[in-house]
Amino acid sequence: MSIRTEKVTNVLTRLAAEFFEREASNASLITVTHTDVTPDLKKATIYVSIFPDDKENAAIGFLKRHRSELRDYVKSKMSMKTIPYFEVEIDAGEKNRQKIDDLLRQ
């Protein structure tokens, strides 16, 4: 990953977290864990962790419905030639880590 791509990834992660914090309701806790950006910076996948688990489907639906608003928010905060299109996914690695922690506690 180039230095520029790494910087863009860090800024996009921070901006996505700010946007979701501002727009989401208090029904669930949405945490942006990390972001992957393609080398051409045209697509970005935002990985999130959602608590509680039973609100996961509703929260993902909410996040996917607000992708265009997220793109507008990023456009207003960053000066880039190309603003990426966003995908939102559950961070499976984080979910597995939480399961392992629960098993170790038992």
MARBA-3410 file (N, C-alpha, C, O; in Angstrom, 1 decimal):
106
0.8,-1.2,0.0,0.0,0.0,0.0,0.9,1.2,0.0,1.8,1.3,0.8 ~ 0.6,2.2,-0.9,1.4,3.4,-0.9,1.1,4.3,0.2,0.1,4.1,0.9 ~ 1.9,5.2,0.5,1.7,6.2,1.6,0.5,7.0,1.4,-0.3,7.2,2.3 ~ 0.2,7.4,0.1,-1.0,8.2,-0.2,-2.3,7.3,0.1,-3.2,7.8,0.7 ~ -2.3,6.1,-0.4,-3.4,5.2,-0.1,-3.6,5.0,1.4,-4.8,5.0,1.8
-2.6,4.8,2.1,-2.7,4.6,3.5,-3.2,5.9,4.2,-4.1,5.8,5.1 ~ -2.8,7.1,3.8,-3.3,8.3,4.4,-4.8,8.5,4.0,-5.6,8.8,4.9 ~ -5.2,8.2,2.8,-6.6,8.3,2.4,-7.4,7.3,3.2,-8.6,7.6,3.6 ~ -6.9,6.1,3.4,-7.6,5.1,4.1,-7.9,5.5,5.6,-9.0,5.4,6.1 ~ -6.9,6.1,6.2,-7.0,6.6,7.6,-8.1,7.7,7.7,-8.9,7.7,8.6
-8.0,8.6,6.7,-9.0,9.8,6.7,-10.4,9.2,6.5,-11.3,9.7,7.1 ~ -10.6,8.3,5.5,-11.9,7.8,5.2,-12.5,7.0,6.4,-13.7,7.1,6.7 ~ -11.6,6.3,7.2,-12.1,5.6,8.4,-12.6,6.6,9.4,-13.6,6.4,10.0 ~ -11.8,7.7,9.6,-12.2,8.7,10.6,-13.5,9.4,10.2,-14.4,9.6,11.0 ~ -13.6,9.8,8.9,-14.8,10.5,8.4,-16.0,9.6,8.5,-17.1,10.0,8.8
-15.9,8.3,8.1,-17.0,7.4,8.2,-17.5,7.2,9.6,-18.7,7.2,9.9 ~ -16.5,7.1,10.5,-16.9,7.0,12.0,-17.7,8.3,12.4,-18.7,8.2,13.1 ~ -17.2,9.4,12.0,-17.9,10.7,12.4,-19.3,10.7,11.8,-20.2,11.1,12.5 ~ -19.4,10.4,10.5,-20.7,10.4,9.9,-21.7,9.4,10.5,-22.8,9.8,10.8 ~ -21.3,8.2,10.7,-22.2,7.2,11.3,-22.6,7.6,12.7,-23.7,7.3,13.2
-21.6,8.2,13.5,-22.0,8.6,14.9,-23.0,9.7,14.8,-23.9,9.7,15.7 ~ -22.9,10.6,13.9,-23.9,11.7,13.8,-25.2,11.3,13.3,-26.2,11.7,13.7 ~ -25.3,10.3,12.3,-26.5,10.0,11.6,-27.2,8.8,12.3,-28.5,8.7,12.2 ~ -26.5,7.9,12.9,-27.2,6.7,13.5,-28.0,7.0,14.7,-27.7,7.9,15.5 ~ -29.0,6.2,15.0,-29.8,6.3,16.2,-29.0,5.6,17.3,-28.0,5.0,17.1
-29.6,5.7,18.5,-28.9,5.1,19.7,-29.4,3.7,19.9,-29.1,3.1,20.9 ~ -30.1,3.1,18.9,-30.6,1.7,19.0,-29.4,0.7,19.0,-29.6,-0.4,19.6 ~ -28.3,1.0,18.4,-27.2,0.1,18.4,-25.9,0.9,18.3,-25.9,2.1,17.9 ~ -24.8,0.3,18.7,-23.5,0.9,18.7,-22.8,0.4,17.5,-22.6,-0.8,17.3 ~ -22.4,1.4,16.6,-21.8,1.1,15.3,-20.3,1.6,15.4,-20.1,2.8,15.7
-19.4,0.7,15.3,-18.0,1.1,15.3,-17.3,0.8,14.0,-17.4,-0.4,13.5 ~ -16.7,1.7,13.4,-15.9,1.5,12.2,-14.5,0.9,12.6,-13.8,1.6,13.3 ~ -14.3,-0.3,12.2,-13.0,-0.9,12.6,-11.9,-0.6,11.6,-10.8,-0.3,12.1 ~ -12.1,-0.7,10.3,-11.1,-0.3,9.4,-11.7,-0.1,8.0,-12.9,-0.4,7.8 ~ -10.9,0.4,7.1,-11.4,0.6,5.7,-10.4,0.1,4.7,-9.2,0.2,5.0
-10.8,-0.6,3.7,-10.0,-1.0,2.6,-10.3,-0.2,1.3,-11.5,0.0,1.0 ~ -9.3,0.3,0.7,-9.4,1.2,-0.5,-8.7,0.5,-1.7,-7.6,0.0,-1.5 ~ -9.3,0.5,-2.8,-8.6,0.0,-4.0,-7.5,0.9,-4.4,-7.5,2.1,-4.0 ~ -6.4,0.4,-5.1,-5.3,1.2,-5.4,-5.6,2.5,-6.2,-4.9,3.5,-6.1 ~ -6.7,2.4,-7.1,-7.1,3.6,-7.9,-8.0,4.5,-7.1,-8.4,5.6,-7.6
-8.3,4.2,-5.8,-9.1,5.1,-4.9,-10.5,5.3,-5.4,-11.1,6.3,-5.0 ~ -11.0,4.4,-6.2,-12.4,4.5,-6.7,-13.4,3.8,-5.9,-14.6,4.1,-5.9 ~ -13.0,2.8,-5.1,-13.9,2.0,-4.3,-13.3,1.9,-2.9,-12.1,1.7,-2.7 ~ -14.2,1.9,-1.9,-13.7,1.8,-0.5,-14.7,0.9,0.2,-15.9,1.1,0.1 ~ -14.2,-0.1,1.0,-15.1,-0.9,1.8,-14.9,-0.6,3.2,-13.7,-0.6,3.7
-15.9,-0.2,3.9,-15.9,0.2,5.3,-16.3,-1.0,6.1,-17.4,-1.5,5.9 ~ -15.5,-1.5,7.1,-15.8,-2.6,7.9,-16.3,-2.1,9.3,-15.7,-1.2,9.9 ~ -17.4,-2.6,9.7,-18.0,-2.1,11.0,-18.3,-3.3,11.9,-18.4,-4.4,11.5 ~ -18.3,-2.9,13.2,-18.7,-3.8,14.2,-20.0,-3.3,14.9,-20.1,-2.1,15.1 ~ -21.0,-4.1,15.1,-22.3,-3.6,15.6,-22.7,-4.3,16.9,-22.6,-5.6,16.9
-23.1,-3.6,17.8,-23.5,-4.2,19.1,-24.9,-3.6,19.4,-25.0,-2.3,19.3 ~ -25.9,-4.3,19.8,-25.9,-5.7,20.0,-26.1,-6.5,18.7,-26.6,-5.9,17.7 ~ -25.8,-7.8,18.7,-25.9,-8.6,17.5,-27.3,-8.7,16.9,-27.4,-8.8,15.7 ~ -28.3,-8.6,17.7,-29.7,-8.7,17.2,-30.1,-7.5,16.4,-31.1,-7.6,15.7 ~ -29.4,-6.4,16.5,-29.7,-5.2,15.8,-28.8,-5.1,14.5,-28.9,-4.1,13.8
-28.0,-6.1,14.2,-27.1,-6.1,13.1,-27.7,-5.8,11.8,-27.2,-5.0,11.0 ~ -28.7,-6.6,11.4,-29.4,-6.5,10.1,-30.0,-5.1,9.9,-29.9,-4.5,8.8 ~ -30.6,-4.6,10.9,-31.2,-3.2,10.8,-30.1,-2.2,10.6,-30.3,-1.3,9.8 ~ -29.0,-2.3,11.4,-28.0,-1.3,11.3,-27.3,-1.4,9.9,-27.0,-0.3,9.3 ~ -27.0,-2.6,9.4,-26.4,-2.7,8.1,-27.3,-2.1,7.0,-26.8,-1.4,6.1
-28.6,-2.4,7.1,-29.5,-1.8,6.2,-29.5,-0.3,6.2,-29.5,0.4,5.2 ~ -29.4,0.3,7.4,-29.3,1.7,7.6,-28.1,2.3,6.9,-28.1,3.2,6.2 ~ -26.9,1.6,7.2,-25.6,2.1,6.7,-25.6,2.0,5.2,-25.1,2.9,4.5 ~ -26.2,0.9,4.6,-26.2,0.8,3.1,-27.1,1.8,2.5,-26.8,2.3,1.4 ~ -28.2,2.2,3.2,-29.1,3.2,2.6,-28.4,4.6,2.6,-28.8,5.5,1.8
-27.5,4.8,3.5,-26.9,6.2,3.7,-25.5,6.3,3.0,-24.8,7.2,3.3 ~ -25.1,5.4,2.1,-23.8,5.4,1.5,-23.7,6.7,0.6,-22.6,7.3,0.6 ~ -24.7,7.1,-0.1,-24.6,8.3,-0.9,-24.4,9.5,-0.1,-23.7,10.5,-0.4 ~ -25.1,9.6,1.1,-24.9,10.7,2.0,-23.5,10.7,2.6,-22.9,11.8,2.8 ~ -23.0,9.5,2.9,-21.6,9.4,3.4,-20.6,10.0,2.3,-19.7,10.7,2.6
-20.9,9.6,1.1,-20.0,10.1,0.0,-20.1,11.6,-0.1,-19.0,12.3,-0.3 ~ -21.3,12.2,0.0,-21.4,13.7,0.0,-20.6,14.3,1.2,-20.0,15.3,1.1 ~ -20.7,13.6,2.4,-20.0,14.1,3.6,-18.5,14.1,3.4,-17.8,15.1,3.7 ~ -18.0,13.0,2.8,-16.6,12.9,2.5,-16.2,13.9,1.5,-15.1,14.5,1.7 ~ -17.0,14.2,0.5,-16.7,15.2,-0.5,-16.6,16.6,0.1,-15.7,17.4,-0.3
-17.4,16.8,1.1,-17.3,18.2,1.7,-16.2,18.3,2.7,-15.7,19.5,2.9 ~ -15.6,17.2,3.2,-14.5,17.3,4.1,-13.1,17.0,3.5,-12.1,17.4,4.1 ~ -13.1,16.4,2.3,-11.8,16.1,1.7,-11.7,16.8,0.4,-12.7,17.0,-0.3 ~ -10.5,17.2,0.0,-10.3,17.7,-1.3,-9.5,16.7,-2.2,-8.3,16.7,-2.2 ~ -10.3,15.8,-2.8,-9.7,14.8,-3.6,-10.3,14.9,-5.0,-11.4,15.3,-5.2
-9.5,14.5,-6.0,-10.0,14.5,-7.4,-11.2,13.5,-7.5,-12.2,13.8,-8.1 ~ -11.0,12.3,-7.0,-12.0,11.2,-7.1,-12.4,10.8,-5.7,-11.6,10.4,-4.8 ~ -13.7,10.9,-5.4,-14.2,10.4,-4.1,-14.7,9.0,-4.4,-15.4,8.7,-5.3 ~ -14.3,8.0,-3.5,-14.6,6.6,-3.7,-16.1,6.3,-3.5,-16.8,7.1,-2.8 ~ -16.5,5.3,-4.1,-17.9,4.7,-3.9,-17.7,3.7,-2.7,-16.7,3.0,-2.6
-18.7,3.7,-1.8,-18.5,3.0,-0.6,-19.4,1.7,-0.6,-20.5,1.7,-1.1 ~ -18.8,0.7,0.1,-19.5,-0.5,0.4,-19.4,-0.6,2.0,-18.4,-0.1,2.5 ~ -20.3,-1.2,2.6,-20.3,-1.4,4.1,-20.5,-2.9,4.4,-21.4,-3.5,3.9 ~ -19.6,-3.4,5.2,-19.6,-4.9,5.5,-19.3,-5.0,7.0,-18.7,-4.2,7.7 ~ -19.8,-6.1,7.6,-19.5,-6.5,8.9,-18.1,-7.0,9.0,-17.7,-7.7,8.1
-17.4,-6.6,10.0,-16.0,-7.0,10.2,-16.0,-8.4,10.8,-16.2,-8.6,12.0 ~ -15.8,-9.5,10.0,-15.9,-10.8,10.4,-14.7,-11.1,11.4,-14.9,-11.9,12.3 ~ -13.6,-10.6,11.1,-12.4,-10.8,12.0,-12.7,-10.3,13.4,-12.3,-11.0,14.4 ~ -13.3,-9.2,13.6,-13.6,-8.6,14.9,-14.7,-9.5,15.6,-14.6,-9.7,16.8 ~ -15.6,-10.0,14.8,-16.7,-10.8,15.3,-16.1,-12.1,15.9,-16.5,-12.6,16.9
-15.2,-12.7,15.1,-14.5,-13.9,15.5,-13.7,-13.7,16.8,-13.6,-14.5,17.7 ~ -13.0,-12.6,16.9,-12.2,-12.2,18.0,-13.1,-12.2,19.3,-12.7,-12.6,20.4 ~ -14.3,-11.6,19.1,-15.2,-11.4,20.3,-15.7,-12.8,20.7,-15.8,-13.1,21.9 ~ -15.9,-13.7,19.8,-16.4,-15.1,20.1,-15.2,-15.8,20.9,-15.5,-16.5,21.9 ~ -14.0,-15.6,20.4,-12.9,-16.3,21.1,-12.7,-15.7,22.5,-12.5,-16.5,23.5
-12.9,-14.4,22.7,-12.8,-13.8,24.0,-13.9,-14.4,24.9,-13.6,-14.7,26.1 ~ -15.1,-14.5,24.4,-16.2,-15.1,25.2,-15.9,-16.6,25.6,-16.2,-16.9,26.8 ~ -15.3,-17.3,24.7,-15.0,-18.7,25.0,-13.9,-18.8,26.1,-13.9,-19.7,26.9 ~ -12.9,-17.9,26.0,-11.8,-17.9,27.0,-12.3,-17.5,28.3,-11.7,-18.0,29.3 ~ -13.3,-16.7,28.4,-13.8,-16.2,29.7,-14.6,-17.4,30.4,-14.7,-17.4,31.6
-15.1,-18.3,29.6,-15.9,-19.4,30.2,-15.1,-20.5,30.9,-15.6,-21.4,31.4
END
